[in-house]
Amino acid sequence: MSLTAQFGLAAILLAILGLREPPNTITVVAEYFGVGSAVSIIWAGVMSVGVACFGASAHAALKAIEKNSEANQAFDS
């Protein structure tokens, strides 16, 4: 259950970070490589991929807990 909470919290925090502007260091590096105008879109895209990954992991962990509890109830009956 703690794994589900940790994955869920990470997904929420990445969603919040995705709504903010990118850190200055990333902006400077992106300008160095010539993609400074796209850094906001890239930042939001990377954060949304992180949200999807952590959200899917939280969902899978929750489903595993539910399956385990169903199996324990069936075994106890």
Secondary structure, DSSP 8 states (H G I E B T S, - for coil): -HHHHHHHHHHHHHHHHHHS---HHHHHHHHHTT-GGGHHHHHHHHHHHHHHHHHHHHHHHHHHHHHHHHHHHHHH-
